[in-house]
Amino acid sequence: RGKPVYVFRRAADTIATLADVEDQLRDPGSDKSIQPEYTKNETRSIKPEIAVLLGLCTHLGCAPGYRPEVGAEDIGDSWLGGFLCACHGSKFDLAGRVLKGVPAPINLEIPPHKYLSDDVILIGEDQEA
């Protein structure tokens, strides 16, 4: 059985808010994270508007839920959207970066992937240089 992968589009205003949470992140530069070198940037993606993330929490491998709504009542007013692992409370932003003070030790993993066209992504093979 394959691993779950989240692929979603981020609006320009969402991309702009990624910098707003950097002081809340455990590894803002993704230095300890598992990801291809070509995604080691602020958005952790090839194209800033498209995110490709492995849907497994880096704590115990649970499946975090996609929670894009800003200020979600059950998460808090400061929530700018992201992923919540309901099992143990780990939180990740919309670039898959883990917030401080939660059990998950590193950011969500980014699988190897490449664009075959503007509309098609192949997951499991690296982007060619």
All heavy atoms as an XYZ file, in Angstrom:
981
protein
N       0.840     -1.191      0.000
C       0.000      0.000      0.000
C       0.879      1.246      0.000
O       1.846      1.336      0.739
C      -0.899     -0.052      1.227
C      -1.831      1.112      1.298
C      -2.752      0.994      2.483
N      -3.349      2.296      2.658
C      -4.319      2.559      3.449
N      -4.830      1.603      4.178
N      -4.803      3.743      3.541
N       0.514      2.220     -0.812
C       1.287      3.454     -0.917
C       1.075      4.378      0.269
O       0.169      4.206      1.073
N       1.940      5.361      0.367
C       1.845      6.352      1.426
C       0.940      7.486      0.960
O       0.978      7.871     -0.206
C       3.226      6.896      1.751
C       4.158      5.838      2.326
C       5.537      6.424      2.570
C       6.472      5.371      3.114
N       7.811      5.912      3.332
N       0.139      8.058      1.866
C      -0.741      9.173      1.471
C       0.071     10.428      1.169
O       1.039     10.726      1.860
C      -1.631      9.379      2.696
C      -0.853      8.820      3.836
C       0.001      7.717      3.281
N      -0.341     11.124      0.137
C       0.326     12.364     -0.260
C      -0.732     13.453     -0.414
O      -1.779     13.236     -1.009
C       1.092     12.188     -1.598
C       1.709     13.494     -2.057
C       2.162     11.113     -1.456
N      -0.445     14.614      0.145
C      -1.300     15.786     -0.048
C      -0.723     16.603     -1.197
O       0.469     16.928     -1.193
C      -1.320     16.673      1.195
C      -2.168     16.175      2.328
C      -1.596     15.660      3.482
C      -3.556     16.242      2.250
C      -2.378     15.220      4.531
C      -4.351     15.802      3.298
C      -3.755     15.297      4.435
O      -4.524     14.864      5.479
N      -1.550     16.943     -2.156
C      -1.178     17.856     -3.234
C      -2.269     18.917     -3.259
O      -3.444     18.598     -3.430
C      -1.101     17.137     -4.605
C      -0.754     18.137     -5.707
C      -0.093     16.003     -4.562
N      -1.887     20.163     -3.062
C      -2.904     21.218     -3.032
C      -2.311     22.537     -3.503
O      -1.106     22.736     -3.500
C      -3.516     21.362     -1.631
C      -2.525     21.690     -0.545
C      -2.337     22.991     -0.132
C      -1.788     20.688      0.066
C      -1.432     23.297      0.864
C      -0.871     20.975      1.062
C      -0.691     22.291      1.460
N      -3.218     23.416     -3.919
C      -2.839     24.742     -4.419
C      -2.936     25.751     -3.275
O      -3.891     25.748     -2.513
C      -3.764     25.162     -5.563
C      -3.425     26.519     -6.165
C      -4.292     26.833     -7.373
N      -4.103     25.876     -8.448
C      -3.109     25.929     -9.334
N      -2.217     26.887     -9.272
N      -3.016     25.031    -10.285
N      -1.921     26.609     -3.196
C      -1.903     27.687     -2.201
C      -2.117     29.015     -2.918
O      -1.445     29.298     -3.920
C      -0.569     27.720     -1.462
C      -0.319     26.489     -0.614
C       1.018     26.552      0.071
N       2.084     26.298     -0.885
C       3.223     25.691     -0.584
N       3.449     25.266      0.630
N       4.145     25.502     -1.502
N      -3.022     29.808     -2.394
C      -3.275     31.138     -2.956
C      -2.107     32.064     -2.609
O      -1.352     31.809     -1.662
C      -4.572     31.701     -2.386
N      -1.963     33.156     -3.342
C      -0.875     34.109     -3.121
C      -0.883     34.654     -1.693
O       0.177     34.807     -1.079
C      -0.965     35.251     -4.133
N      -2.073     34.926     -1.143
C      -2.120     35.447      0.229
C      -1.697     34.374      1.245
O      -1.113     34.684      2.277
C      -3.494     36.030      0.566
C      -4.635     35.051      0.425
O      -4.495     34.038     -0.282
O      -5.688     35.295      1.044
N      -1.959     33.116      0.945
C      -1.510     32.022      1.812
C       0.008     31.930      1.790
O       0.652     31.784      2.833
C      -2.123     30.682      1.361
O      -3.536     30.769      1.471
C      -1.611     29.529      2.191
N       0.597     32.020      0.613
C       2.055     31.974      0.487
C       2.682     33.124      1.274
O       3.694     32.942      1.961
C       2.475     32.003     -0.996
C       1.985     30.727     -1.696
C       3.985     32.163     -1.136
C       2.059     30.774     -3.204
N       2.066     34.295      1.210
C       2.581     35.465      1.920
C       2.567     35.269      3.435
O       3.431     35.809      4.133
C       1.768     36.700      1.537
N       1.637     34.485      3.962
C       1.561     34.278      5.419
C       2.581     33.265      5.929
O       2.783     33.157      7.135
C       0.158     33.807      5.861
O      -0.101     32.504      5.325
C      -0.917     34.783      5.456
N       3.249     32.525      5.043
C       4.226     31.536      5.505
C       5.339     32.176      6.332
O       5.809     31.588      7.302
C       4.808     30.758      4.326
C       3.844     29.824      3.598
C       4.527     29.185      2.388
C       3.269     28.769      4.521
N       5.743     33.372      5.985
C       6.783     34.068      6.743
C       6.277     34.517      8.117
O       7.066     34.679      9.049
C       7.294     35.268      5.954
N       4.957     34.683      8.267
C       4.382     35.164      9.518
C       4.502     34.170     10.663
O       4.361     34.561     11.821
C       2.897     35.522      9.332
C       2.700     36.683      8.382
O       3.674     37.411      8.100
O       1.564     36.854      7.900
N       4.729     32.893     10.364
C       4.794     31.879     11.428
C       6.214     31.400     11.713
O       6.412     30.535     12.558
C       3.892     30.659     11.106
C       2.437     31.061     11.025
C       4.332     29.957      9.852
N       7.212     31.964     11.046
C       8.579     31.461     11.185
C       9.070     31.413     12.622
O       9.778     30.493     13.005
C       9.545     32.244     10.299
C       9.403     31.832      8.850
C      10.556     32.288      7.980
O      11.539     32.832      8.496
O      10.451     32.072      6.763
N       8.681     32.387     13.457
C       9.131     32.370     14.852
C       8.444     31.279     15.673
O       8.870     30.985     16.787
C       8.925     33.744     15.492
C       7.474     34.175     15.552
O       6.666     33.716     14.711
O       7.128     34.965     16.451
N       7.407     30.669     15.136
C       6.686     29.595     15.825
C       7.149     28.205     15.378
O       6.652     27.200     15.871
C       5.183     29.705     15.548
C       4.558     31.011     15.987
C       3.132     31.120     15.471
O       2.382     30.146     15.483
N       2.756     32.302     15.016
N       8.092     28.133     14.447
C       8.490     26.865     13.846
C       9.703     26.242     14.524
O      10.624     26.942     14.931
C       8.801     27.063     12.363
C       7.665     27.625     11.511
C       8.169     27.913     10.103
C       6.492     26.672     11.482
N       9.704     24.926     14.607
C      10.828     24.184     15.174
C      12.033     24.189     14.219
O      13.169     24.286     14.647
C      10.386     22.750     15.464
C      11.505     21.889     16.028
C      10.997     20.570     16.503
N      10.341     20.808     17.784
C       9.486     19.979     18.352
N       9.163     18.853     17.771
N       8.945     20.255     19.509
N      11.792     24.069     12.924
C      12.867     24.002     11.929
C      12.476     24.846     10.715
O      12.157     24.323      9.649
C      13.091     22.530     11.531
C      14.223     22.328     10.542
O      15.074     23.238     10.391
O      14.254     21.261      9.905
N      12.496     26.176     10.865
C      12.003     27.041      9.781
C      12.773     26.901      8.478
O      12.209     27.077      7.406
C      12.133     28.452     10.355
C      13.061     28.343     11.503
C      12.970     26.935     12.010
N      14.058     26.565      8.534
C      14.852     26.414      7.324
C      14.828     25.008      6.753
O      15.512     24.725      5.775
N      14.050     24.122      7.369
C      13.936     22.721      6.936
C      15.303     22.029      6.881
O      15.557     21.202      6.020
C      13.233     22.625      5.580
O      11.929     23.137      5.677
N      16.163     22.359      7.823
C      17.506     21.787      7.839
C      17.525     20.327      8.282
O      18.406     19.569      7.896
C      18.417     22.614      8.749
C      18.594     24.030      8.236
O      18.720     24.200      7.011
O      18.589     24.959      9.058
N      16.559     19.930      9.117
C      16.518     18.563      9.636
C      15.476     17.701      8.938
O      15.285     16.553      9.296
C      16.234     18.603     11.138
C      17.288     19.341     11.919
C      16.908     19.483     13.362
C      17.926     20.361     14.062
N      17.422     20.941     15.270
N      14.805     18.246      7.973
C      13.678     17.574      7.332
C      14.103     16.687      6.177
O      15.156     16.870      5.579
C      12.681     18.612      6.833
O      12.227     19.373      7.924
N      13.228     15.738      5.852
C      13.444     14.859      4.710
C      12.709     15.462      3.520
O      11.479     15.528      3.508
C      12.922     13.437      5.017
C      13.665     12.870      6.224
C      13.067     12.539      3.794
C      13.049     11.614      6.782
N      13.479     15.918      2.559
C      12.909     16.551      1.372
C      13.969     16.636      0.299
O      15.154     16.703      0.602
C      12.395     17.951      1.707
C      13.493     18.913      2.111
C      12.959     20.203      2.687
O      12.145     20.193      3.584
N      13.413     21.304      2.156
N      13.551     16.642     -0.956
C      14.524     16.813     -2.039
C      15.174     18.195     -1.960
O      14.553     19.166     -1.513
C      13.674     16.699     -3.310
C      12.424     16.009     -2.889
C      12.195     16.412     -1.465
N      16.399     18.276     -2.391
C      17.138     19.543     -2.357
C      16.406     20.647     -3.131
O      16.420     21.807     -2.743
C      18.547     19.338     -2.925
C      19.479     20.497     -2.662
C      19.743     20.774     -1.188
O      19.773     19.835     -0.364
O      19.906     21.965     -0.856
N      15.714     20.285     -4.216
C      15.016     21.288     -5.027
C      13.775     21.857     -4.343
O      13.141     22.756     -4.870
C      14.670     20.733     -6.420
C      13.971     19.394     -6.419
C      12.607     19.268     -6.232
C      14.718     18.225     -6.611
C      11.986     18.027     -6.231
C      14.104     16.987     -6.622
C      12.737     16.891     -6.426
O      12.116     15.663     -6.428
N      13.425     21.340     -3.166
C      12.303     21.926     -2.416
C      12.784     22.620     -1.148
O      11.977     22.969     -0.287
C      11.249     20.863     -2.055
O      11.834     19.878     -1.206
C      10.671     20.228     -3.298
N      14.069     22.821     -1.019
C      14.602     23.496      0.164
C      14.563     25.000     -0.074
O      15.545     25.623     -0.466
C      16.007     23.018      0.471
C      16.443     23.452      1.841
C      17.652     22.720      2.316
C      17.932     23.215      3.722
N      18.891     22.458      4.412
N      13.377     25.546      0.112
C      13.135     26.973     -0.049
C      11.984     27.361      0.881
O      11.461     26.520      1.607
C      12.827     27.313     -1.521
C      11.700     26.463     -2.078
O      10.630     26.338     -1.481
N      11.932     25.850     -3.235
N      11.594     28.616      0.872
C      10.574     29.106      1.806
C       9.246     28.360      1.687
O       8.574     28.108      2.681
C      10.345     30.604      1.594
C       9.333     31.187      2.560
C       9.094     32.660      2.317
O       8.277     32.986      1.434
O       9.734     33.474      3.005
N       8.842     27.983      0.496
C       7.553     27.309      0.310
C       7.674     25.789      0.329
O       6.670     25.086      0.301
C       6.898     27.731     -1.019
O       7.774     27.394     -2.099
C       6.579     29.218     -1.030
N       8.927     25.272      0.345
C       9.200     23.837      0.318
C       8.525     23.190     -0.893
O       7.880     22.158     -0.791
C       8.749     23.154      1.614
C       9.475     23.680      2.844
C       9.102     22.942      4.103
N       9.727     21.621      4.089
C       9.111     20.513      4.488
N       7.885     20.544      4.919
N       9.745     19.361      4.444
N       8.706     23.812     -2.051
C       8.039     23.320     -3.253
C       8.801     23.736     -4.510
O       9.633     24.637     -4.466
C       6.609     23.860     -3.318
O       6.611     25.268     -3.333
N       8.483     23.067     -5.609
C       9.052     23.441     -6.899
C       8.358     24.708     -7.390
O       9.001     25.673     -7.784
C       8.891     22.298     -7.930
C       9.685     21.061     -7.484
C       9.343     22.750     -9.314
C       9.395     19.802     -8.303
N       7.041     24.679     -7.371
C       6.231     25.846     -7.720
C       5.612     26.353     -6.418
O       4.938     25.589     -5.726
C       5.120     25.459     -8.701
C       5.624     24.986    -10.046
C       4.458     24.643    -10.964
C       4.940     24.178    -12.320
N       3.822     23.937    -13.248
N       5.797     27.628     -6.063
C       5.306     28.126     -4.779
C       3.819     27.863     -4.527
O       3.408     27.607     -3.397
C       5.583     29.634     -4.847
C       6.694     29.764     -5.818
C       6.483     28.656     -6.824
N       3.018     27.894     -5.579
C       1.573     27.742     -5.398
C       1.118     26.283     -5.236
O      -0.018     26.024     -4.861
C       0.805     28.416     -6.539
C       0.953     27.746     -7.892
C       2.202     28.110     -8.677
O       3.140     28.732     -8.139
O       2.238     27.760     -9.866
N       1.987     25.321     -5.496
C       1.615     23.907     -5.396
C       2.439     23.221     -4.310
O       3.670     23.217     -4.366
C       1.820     23.152     -6.728
C       1.058     23.824     -7.860
C       1.443     21.686     -6.583
C      -0.452     23.760     -7.748
N       1.765     22.650     -3.325
C       2.436     21.909     -2.260
C       2.262     20.413     -2.486
O       1.182     19.958     -2.884
C       1.851     22.288     -0.905
N       3.316     19.660     -2.240
C       3.301     18.199     -2.322
C       3.937     17.707     -1.027
O       5.133     17.911     -0.801
C       4.106     17.685     -3.542
C       4.101     16.168     -3.580
C       3.555     18.261     -4.838
N       3.131     17.102     -0.156
C       3.601     16.678      1.161
C       3.170     15.258      1.462
O       2.044     14.868      1.150
C       3.009     17.592      2.251
C       3.275     19.081      2.135
C       2.373     19.851      3.093
C       4.724     19.375      2.426
N       4.041     14.501      2.113
C       3.680     13.174      2.566
C       2.710     13.327      3.733
O       2.973     14.070      4.673
C       4.933     12.410      3.002
C       4.771     10.939      3.289
C       4.302     10.184      2.056
C       6.098     10.365      3.768
N       1.591     12.643      3.678
C       0.544     12.775      4.689
C       0.729     11.880      5.897
O      -0.221     11.228      6.336
N       1.946     11.862      6.448
C       2.225     11.084      7.654
C       2.926     11.979      8.669
O       3.956     12.578      8.374
C       3.131      9.885      7.337
C       2.545      8.827      6.415
C       3.611      7.791      6.056
C       1.343      8.157      7.060
N       2.378     12.028      9.871
C       2.977     12.821     10.939
C       4.358     12.251     11.256
O       4.550     11.034     11.307
C       2.090     12.790     12.176
S       2.753     13.784     13.537
N       5.316     13.133     11.486
C       6.678     12.696     11.769
C       6.862     12.266     13.217
O       7.959     11.896     13.615
C       7.683     13.806     11.403
O       7.331     15.000     12.120
C       7.666     14.080      9.902
N       5.798     12.266     13.986
C       5.862     11.791     15.368
C       5.712     10.276     15.396
O       6.659      9.563     15.651
C       4.784     12.483     16.211
C       4.685     11.999     17.621
N       3.476     11.686     18.192
C       5.624     11.767     18.559
C       3.685     11.294     19.438
N       4.982     11.326     19.694
N       4.516      9.762     15.076
C       4.265      8.321     15.112
C       3.638      7.785     13.826
O       3.149      6.669     13.800
C       3.373      7.964     16.307
C       4.002      8.168     17.689
C       2.990      7.882     18.789
C       5.234      7.301     17.859
N       3.619      8.613     12.788
C       3.117      8.141     11.499
C       1.608      8.198     11.335
O       1.067      7.584     10.422
N       0.923      8.936     12.186
C      -0.522      9.122     12.032
C      -0.779     10.001     10.802
O       0.146     10.593     10.253
C      -1.100      9.807     13.271
S      -0.787      8.926     14.815
N      -2.018     10.105     10.392
C      -2.365     10.925      9.228
C      -2.932     12.267      9.702
O      -4.073     12.332     10.148
C      -3.385     10.205      8.356
N      -2.145     13.341      9.619
C      -2.661     14.646     10.032
C      -3.738     15.137      9.068
O      -3.662     14.887      7.874
C      -1.433     15.554     10.005
C      -0.490     14.896      9.067
C      -0.780     13.422      9.123
N      -4.721     15.797      9.617
C      -5.803     16.333      8.797
C      -5.453     17.685      8.202
O      -4.788     18.504      8.836
N      -5.918     17.911      6.995
C      -5.730     19.189      6.298
C      -6.708     20.187      6.883
O      -7.927     19.996      6.818
C      -5.972     18.966      4.805
C      -5.871     20.194      3.939
C      -4.718     20.962      3.899
C      -6.927     20.561      3.112
C      -4.615     22.072      3.081
C      -6.841     21.665      2.280
C      -5.687     22.416      2.275
O      -5.600     23.506      1.451
N      -6.200     21.247      7.500
C      -7.027     22.246      8.174
C      -6.649     23.638      7.674
O      -5.936     24.376      8.338
C      -6.825     22.144      9.688
C      -7.208     20.799     10.307
C      -8.700     20.547     10.282
N      -9.447     21.622     10.887
C      -9.713     21.709     12.192
N      -9.318     20.749     13.012
N     -10.395     22.728     12.677
N      -7.102     24.011      6.467
C      -6.684     25.282      5.878
C      -7.375     26.513      6.448
O      -6.933     27.635      6.193
C      -7.040     25.101      4.400
C      -8.237     24.202      4.431
C      -7.968     23.250      5.569
N      -8.431     26.329      7.230
C      -9.189     27.484      7.702
C      -8.402     28.296      8.731
O      -7.849     27.756      9.677
C     -10.547     27.054      8.274
C     -10.493     26.194      9.521
C     -10.248     24.699      9.290
O      -9.956     24.285      8.159
O     -10.322     23.952     10.273
N      -8.325     29.601      8.519
C      -7.617     30.517      9.405
C      -8.441     30.730     10.666
O      -9.661     30.891     10.611
C      -7.366     31.865      8.686
C      -6.764     32.883      9.628
C      -6.469     31.649      7.472
N      -7.768     30.714     11.829
C      -8.442     30.966     13.103
C      -9.448     29.909     13.485
O     -10.446     30.211     14.142
N      -9.203     28.664     13.127
C     -10.128     27.571     13.452
C     -10.413     27.568     14.957
O      -9.496     27.612     15.776
C      -9.542     26.230     13.025
N     -11.682     27.542     15.301
C     -12.109     27.663     16.696
C     -11.450     26.626     17.601
O     -11.056     26.933     18.731
C     -13.631     27.542     16.771
C     -14.195     27.902     18.120
C     -15.704     27.936     18.098
O     -16.273     28.604     17.215
O     -16.293     27.296     18.978
N     -11.307     25.402     17.126
C     -10.740     24.349     17.975
C      -9.206     24.356     18.011
O      -8.605     23.622     18.792
C     -11.237     22.968     17.526
C     -10.846     22.620     16.101
O     -10.729     23.534     15.271
O     -10.656     21.423     15.820
N      -8.560     25.195     17.186
C      -7.097     25.251     17.163
C      -6.585     26.564     17.757
O      -5.575     26.583     18.430
C      -6.553     25.061     15.730
C      -7.047     23.728     15.160
C      -5.031     25.091     15.732
C      -6.674     23.492     13.713
N      -7.278     27.657     17.499
C      -6.883     28.942     18.074
C      -6.875     30.070     17.065
O      -6.724     29.852     15.867
N      -7.016     31.277     17.574
C      -7.084     32.477     16.743
C      -5.815     32.704     15.920
O      -5.865     33.296     14.853
C      -7.328     33.719     17.599
C      -8.722     33.747     18.194
O      -9.607     33.019     17.687
O      -8.927     34.488     19.172
N      -4.677     32.254     16.421
C      -3.417     32.497     15.715
C      -3.162     31.472     14.597
O      -2.203     31.611     13.845
C      -2.245     32.464     16.694
O      -2.132     31.179     17.281
N      -4.034     30.489     14.461
C      -3.885     29.453     13.431
C      -4.060     30.066     12.046
O      -5.079     30.680     11.747
C      -4.910     28.354     13.668
C      -4.870     27.216     12.693
C      -5.800     26.935     11.740
C      -3.877     26.191     12.591
N      -5.439     25.799     11.046
C      -4.253     25.325     11.551
C      -2.689     25.929     13.274
C      -3.499     24.213     11.179
C      -1.947     24.818     12.908
C      -2.359     23.977     11.871
N      -3.047     29.888     11.172
C      -3.105     30.429      9.815
C      -3.367     29.352      8.776
O      -3.218     29.576      7.580
C      -1.807     31.174      9.485
C      -1.545     32.420     10.319
C      -0.197     33.031      9.972
C      -2.659     33.432     10.122
N      -3.761     28.169      9.236
C      -4.027     27.054      8.343
C      -2.848     26.112      8.293
O      -1.713     26.503      8.538
N      -3.153     24.838      8.022
C      -2.092     23.843      7.935
C      -2.631     22.447      8.171
O      -3.713     22.098      7.693
N      -1.885     21.676      8.935
C      -2.233     20.285      9.212
C      -2.214     20.050     10.710
O      -1.313     20.518     11.406
C      -1.236     19.337      8.540
C      -1.260     19.443      7.051
C      -0.517     20.400      6.396
C      -2.059     18.596      6.304
C      -0.555     20.523      5.021
C      -2.117     18.710      4.918
C      -1.360     19.674      4.287
N      -3.209     19.316     11.192
C      -3.312     18.991     12.608
C      -3.383     17.483     12.761
O      -4.243     16.828     12.165
C      -4.563     19.627     13.213
C      -4.886     19.230     14.655
C      -3.816     19.759     15.607
C      -6.256     19.756     15.049
N      -2.486     16.935     13.553
C      -2.528     15.508     13.868
C      -3.326     15.388     15.164
O      -2.813     15.680     16.249
C      -1.123     14.942     14.020
S      -1.136     13.151     14.217
N      -4.560     14.978     15.045
C      -5.467     14.922     16.193
C      -5.041     13.882     17.230
O      -5.417     13.981     18.388
C      -6.884     14.646     15.712
N      -4.255     12.908     16.829
C      -3.837     11.848     17.756
C      -3.031     12.395     18.937
O      -3.299     12.054     20.079
C      -3.008     10.800     17.027
S      -3.905      9.960     15.709
N      -2.048     13.256     18.645
C      -1.166     13.755     19.706
C      -0.956     15.262     19.658
O      -0.147     15.802     20.395
C       0.179     13.033     19.652
C       0.032     11.553     19.812
N       0.144     10.688     18.753
C      -0.265     10.805     20.894
C      -0.070      9.446     19.181
N      -0.319      9.493     20.466
N      -1.653     15.948     18.756
C      -1.637     17.406     18.735
C      -0.530     18.076     17.951
O      -0.320     19.284     18.094
N       0.189     17.346     17.118
C       1.215     18.004     16.307
C       0.559     18.901     15.263
O      -0.474     18.558     14.693
C       2.113     16.966     15.624
O       2.908     16.307     16.588
N       1.186     20.060     15.044
C       0.663     21.044     14.091
C       1.751     21.393     13.091
O       2.918     21.534     13.442
C       0.238     22.316     14.821
C      -0.867     22.105     15.825
C      -1.126     23.386     16.598
C      -2.099     23.139     17.724
N      -2.236     24.335     18.593
N       1.322     21.562     11.845
C       2.217     21.903     10.747
C       1.572     23.032      9.949
O       0.358     23.056      9.789
C       2.421     20.696      9.825
C       2.906     19.456     10.529
C       2.009     18.582     11.115
C       4.267     19.167     10.610
C       2.445     17.428     11.757
C       4.715     18.027     11.253
C       3.804     17.151     11.833
N       2.378     23.946      9.422
C       1.817     25.026      8.609
C       1.535     24.527      7.195
O       1.681     23.341      6.903
C       2.729     26.262      8.621
C       4.008     26.123      7.809
O       4.293     25.027      7.279
O       4.724     27.133      7.688
N       1.133     25.426      6.306
C       0.765     25.039      4.944
C       1.965     24.773      4.030
O       1.790     24.504      2.851
C      -0.184     26.073      4.330
C      -1.601     26.006      4.914
C      -2.420     27.227      4.506
C      -2.304     24.728      4.481
N       3.171     24.791      4.598
C       4.362     24.320      3.896
C       4.823     23.008      4.532
O       5.878     22.489      4.188
C       5.474     25.360      3.938
N       4.040     22.499      5.490
C       4.378     21.244      6.169
C       5.438     21.400      7.236
O       6.016     20.419      7.698
N       5.697     22.633      7.683
C       6.715     22.874      8.710
C       6.095     22.719     10.094
O       5.030     23.260     10.373
C       7.323     24.266      8.533
C       7.965     24.444      7.166
C       8.460     25.849      6.929
N       7.355     26.809      6.984
C       7.514     28.121      6.851
N       8.711     28.634      6.654
N       6.467     28.931      6.914
N       6.770     21.991     10.965
C       6.236     21.682     12.295
C       6.378     22.887     13.231
O       7.393     23.590     13.223
C       6.924     20.425     12.888
C       8.397     20.652     13.167
C       6.188     19.935     14.130
N       5.331     23.115     14.017
C       5.356     24.188     14.993
C       6.086     23.731     16.256
O       6.169     22.529     16.531
C       3.935     24.639     15.335
C       3.307     25.643     14.369
C       3.111     25.077     12.989
C       2.013     26.184     14.920
N       6.609     24.670     17.008
C       7.286     24.364     18.271
C       6.270     23.840     19.286
O       5.084     24.142     19.210
C       7.928     25.626     18.840
C       9.058     26.188     18.027
C       9.548     27.487     18.661
C      10.608     28.155     17.811
N      10.956     29.490     18.317
N       6.760     23.063     20.255
C       5.936     22.643     21.379
C       4.987     21.496     21.101
O       4.037     21.297     21.849
N       5.204     20.759     20.036
C       4.354     19.604     19.713
C       5.248     18.360     19.638
O       6.475     18.471     19.538
C       3.578     19.805     18.388
C       2.687     21.052     18.467
C       4.514     19.896     17.192
N       4.653     17.167     19.682
C       5.472     15.951     19.674
C       6.259     15.683     18.393
O       7.335     15.085     18.451
C       4.457     14.824     19.901
C       3.247     15.466     20.460
C       3.247     16.872     19.937
N       5.769     16.090     17.234
C       6.471     15.801     15.977
C       7.847     16.467     15.989
O       7.953     17.670     16.265
C       5.663     16.281     14.781
N       8.903     15.717     15.682
C      10.254     16.272     15.765
C      10.708     17.060     14.537
O      11.555     17.942     14.651
C      11.129     15.031     15.945
C      10.369     13.947     15.240
C       8.912     14.275     15.455
N      10.169     16.725     13.366
C      10.609     17.392     12.134
C       9.411     17.705     11.245
O       8.299     17.223     11.483
C      11.650     16.558     11.341
C      11.076     15.200     10.923
C      12.939     16.391     12.137
C      12.000     14.363     10.031
N       9.667     18.485     10.208
C       8.630     18.869      9.248
C       8.083     17.650      8.515
O       8.734     16.604      8.468
C       9.213     19.845      8.228
C       9.708     21.127      8.866
O       9.319     21.493      9.966
N      10.604     21.811      8.179
N       6.896     17.805      7.924
C       6.354     16.741      7.086
C       7.325     16.477      5.940
O       7.943     17.402      5.401
C       4.986     17.131      6.514
C       3.839     17.252      7.520
C       2.566     17.713      6.804
C       3.598     15.952      8.260
N       7.446     15.227      5.575
C       8.350     14.842      4.502
C       7.791     15.276      3.144
O       6.574     15.296      2.934
C       8.515     13.321      4.514
C       9.505     12.793      3.524
C       9.703     11.286      3.642
O       9.440     10.709      4.703
O      10.122     10.693      2.624
N       8.680     15.629      2.246
C       8.289     15.931      0.865
C       8.836     14.806     -0.001
O      10.045     14.564     -0.009
C       8.835     17.289      0.391
C       8.270     18.400      1.258
C       8.496     17.512     -1.080
C       8.796     19.771      0.936
N       7.948     14.105     -0.712
C       8.432     13.011     -1.553
C       9.086     13.541     -2.825
O       8.793     14.657     -3.266
C       7.145     12.247     -1.892
C       6.082     13.295     -1.879
C       6.487     14.264     -0.793
N       9.948     12.741     -3.437
C      10.480     13.135     -4.742
C       9.313     13.292     -5.716
O       8.356     12.512     -5.663
C      11.361     11.958     -5.153
C      11.482     11.080     -3.977
C      10.402     11.429     -3.032
N       9.367     14.286     -6.551
C       8.307     14.485     -7.544
C       8.815     15.381     -8.659
O       9.826     16.049     -8.518
C       7.037     15.071     -6.902
C       7.231     16.404     -6.259
N       7.839     16.564     -5.032
C       6.894     17.649     -6.669
C       7.854     17.848     -4.717
N       7.302     18.524     -5.699
N       8.098     15.330     -9.782
C       8.441     16.207    -10.892
C       7.186     16.513    -11.691
O       6.203     15.780    -11.643
C       9.511     15.581    -11.786
C       9.086     14.335    -12.540
C      10.252     13.819    -13.378
C       9.912     12.609    -14.192
N      11.042     12.155    -15.002
N       7.248     17.617    -12.394
C       6.140     18.028    -13.250
C       6.334     17.437    -14.639
O       7.377     17.637    -15.254
C       6.051     19.552    -13.330
C       5.482     20.158    -12.080
C       6.274     20.368    -10.960
C       4.141     20.491    -12.006
C       5.749     20.895     -9.790
C       3.600     21.027    -10.847
C       4.413     21.228     -9.740
O       3.882     21.738     -8.600
N       5.319     16.724    -15.112
C       5.338     16.218    -16.481
C       4.746     17.246    -17.437
O       5.045     17.243    -18.623
C       4.558     14.898    -16.567
C       5.107     13.757    -15.696
C       4.251     12.523    -15.864
C       6.559     13.473    -16.019
N       3.869     18.091    -16.889
C       3.279     19.207    -17.620
C       2.793     20.199    -16.569
O       2.965     19.970    -15.378
C       2.109     18.739    -18.500
O       1.003     18.372    -17.694
N       2.157     21.272    -16.982
C       1.637     22.243    -16.015
C       0.578     21.631    -15.101
O       0.382     22.086    -13.983
C       1.033     23.456    -16.741
C       2.103     24.352    -17.341
O       3.275     24.269    -16.915
O       1.763     25.134    -18.255
N      -0.104     20.599    -15.585
C      -1.219     20.017    -14.851
C      -0.968     18.618    -14.304
O      -1.850     18.055    -13.660
C      -2.459     19.946    -15.753
C      -2.872     21.316    -16.258
O      -2.768     22.293    -15.499
O      -3.282     21.397    -17.423
N       0.198     18.036    -14.547
C       0.457     16.648    -14.138
C       1.757     16.564    -13.346
O       2.809     17.019    -13.808
C       0.527     15.708    -15.358
C       0.827     14.275    -14.918
C      -0.773     15.754    -16.148
N       1.658     15.972    -12.141
C       2.822     15.764    -11.280
C       3.030     14.259    -11.133
O       2.087     13.525    -10.837
C       2.600     16.375     -9.881
C       2.318     17.866     -9.980
C       3.806     16.109     -8.975
C       1.893     18.500     -8.669
N       4.256     13.826    -11.298
C       4.613     12.432    -11.067
C       5.300     12.359     -9.714
O       6.361     12.956     -9.511
C       5.548     11.912    -12.164
C       6.053     10.486    -11.983
C       4.901      9.480    -11.967
C       7.052     10.149    -13.072
N       4.688     11.631     -8.789
C       5.235     11.493     -7.434
C       6.064     10.212     -7.386
O       5.617      9.160     -7.844
C       4.092     11.478     -6.410
C       3.304     12.741     -6.595
C       4.629     11.247     -5.010
C       2.537     13.325     -5.546
N       7.249     10.320     -6.825
C       8.128      9.166     -6.691
C       9.381      9.269     -7.538
O      10.298      8.480     -7.381
N       9.429     10.233     -8.440
C      10.621     10.455     -9.256
C      11.079     11.897     -9.083
O      10.263     12.811     -9.051
C      10.343     10.173    -10.745
C      10.149      8.720    -11.046
C      10.106      8.441    -12.536
O      10.639      9.249    -13.320
O       9.524      7.409    -12.913
N      12.393     12.065     -8.985
C      12.945     13.398     -8.771
C      12.803     14.307     -9.968
O      12.865     13.861    -11.120
C      14.427     13.299     -8.409
C      14.629     13.004     -6.940
O      13.973     13.642     -6.106
O      15.449     12.128     -6.627
N      12.675     15.603     -9.658
C      12.690     16.652    -10.665
C      14.080     16.654    -11.281
O      15.076     16.604    -10.558
C      12.391     18.006    -10.021
C      12.421     19.195    -10.939
C      11.212     19.258    -11.843
O      10.142     18.794    -11.509
N      11.403     19.858    -12.997
N      14.177     16.690    -12.565
C      15.470     16.728    -13.230
C      16.068     18.111    -13.120
O      15.356     19.114    -13.133
C      15.324     16.310    -14.691
C      14.871     14.879    -14.824
C      14.490     14.495    -16.236
O      14.518     15.341    -17.132
O      14.141     13.331    -16.410
N      17.373     18.154    -12.984
C      18.066     19.429    -12.817
C      17.998     20.247    -14.102
O      17.905     19.752    -15.175
C      19.514     19.188    -12.449
